[in-house]
């Protein structure tokens, strides 16, 4: 089990996260606190880091997102608009970057375009977001939103966990 803590640079949040790679699956349990809210989530992924499901709790509300055989279900409703998505992307956590980084296994210089199911917090809304990951070096990835000018070079540790996401998140693991 790996424990990591991230500080939200702009949001002044603190996320305490545990990642447990078990035989055949990955379990992530996390709590994010800022001055106004507490948000918790539990995420399951397959052993190859393909997203399986997420349950998120915040201010008496919950969000349940499940992906099985390419079909996305959000709070019990099938979401055909998410069909092309292969990952999730949480607006409040750099943990979601680890899923495509681990799953794609890019070589230095390689890029991959993906679509995510982007989850905004505190709204707990889910929409699609096209992204590109480019591996720049052993520990650096260029993260780009394909429908805007937003991009960041993120630094990861040996396990693919973000340790520096400039302007957004930094971790205690250096």
Secondary structure, DSSP 8 states (H G I E B T S, - for coil): -EEEEEEETTT--EEEEEEEEETTEEEEEEEEE-SS-EEEEEEEEETT--EEEEEEEETTEEEEEEEETTEEEETTEE-GGGTT--EEEETT-THHHHHHHHHH---TT-EEEEEEEEEETTTTEEEEEEEEEEE-SSSEEEEEETTSS-EEEEEE-TTS-EEEETTTEEES--
